[in-house]
Amino acid sequence: MPALLTAASTLMCPHGGSVTIVPGSTQTLADAPIVRGSDTFIIAGCALSAATPPSPCVTIQWVSAATRVTCGGDLALNEASVGLCMSAAQAPQGSAIVAATQSQVSGQ
């Protein structure tokens, strides 16, 4: 069973940018809020900011979530969830990378 994502999980864009998770829920597991697709994900440090024209990843749009775990009326995210990193113009830039999760809590 895939591990659930929490605010303490480490996410990245495919170009090395780091993701800051701003949870909208205060329900917690393992000392950190559970992450949902409706939460805010801010990307900083994307290498595409040096491209011409610059088009860095700035946020994540989730296209799949856990199928059986909800939090605050919304589906929770797990390490098998798929998110697209989006530019400011809402152009997809690639899939989000889940680099680390809290492995003691899992859900489908």
SVG drawing of the C-alpha trace seen along z (x, -y; Angstrom):
<svg xmlns="http://www.w3.org/2000/svg" viewBox="-16 -35 35 37">
<polyline fill="none" stroke="black" stroke-width="0.4" points="0.0,0.0 1.5,-3.4 2.6,-5.8 0.4,-8.8 1.8,-12.3 2.0,-14.7 3.3,-18.3 6.6,-16.7 6.9,-14.8 9.6,-15.9 8.4,-16.7 10.3,-18.1 9.6,-19.2 11.4,-17.2 13.9,-20.1 15.1,-20.1 12.8,-22.7 11.7,-22.1 8.0,-22.1 6.6,-23.9 3.3,-22.3 0.7,-24.5 -1.9,-22.2 -5.5,-23.4 -6.4,-20.8 -5.2,-20.5 -5.8,-16.7 -2.5,-15.2 -0.7,-11.8 2.8,-11.3 3.1,-14.9 2.3,-16.5 -0.9,-17.4 -2.2,-15.0 -1.8,-16.4 -4.8,-16.6 -5.0,-17.5 -6.8,-20.7 -3.9,-22.0 -1.4,-24.5 1.9,-23.4 4.5,-26.1 7.6,-25.3 10.8,-27.3 14.2,-26.8 13.0,-25.2 15.9,-25.1 13.5,-26.2 13.7,-29.7 17.0,-30.1 15.5,-29.0 14.6,-31.4 11.9,-32.4 11.8,-31.5 9.0,-29.1 9.6,-27.6 7.4,-25.2 5.4,-27.1 2.7,-24.8 1.3,-21.2 -2.0,-20.1 -2.9,-16.7 -4.6,-14.3 -4.9,-11.3 -5.1,-10.8 -5.7,-8.0 -8.9,-6.1 -10.0,-5.1 -8.6,-7.8 -10.3,-11.1 -9.3,-14.1 -11.6,-17.0 -14.0,-15.8 -11.2,-15.6 -9.2,-12.6 -5.7,-12.4 -2.6,-12.1 -0.2,-9.1 3.1,-8.3 1.3,-6.7 -0.6,-9.9 0.2,-11.7 0.7,-15.5 1.7,-17.7 4.1,-20.5 2.6,-23.6 4.2,-26.9 2.6,-30.3 0.9,-30.0 -0.7,-26.7 1.5,-24.7 2.3,-21.2 6.1,-20.8 6.3,-17.2 5.3,-14.9 6.0,-15.8 8.5,-13.6 7.8,-12.2 11.3,-12.1 10.4,-11.2 7.3,-10.2 6.3,-9.3 6.4,-5.5 4.6,-4.4 1.2,-5.5 -0.2,-4.3 -3.5,-4.3 -5.1,-3.5"/>
</svg>
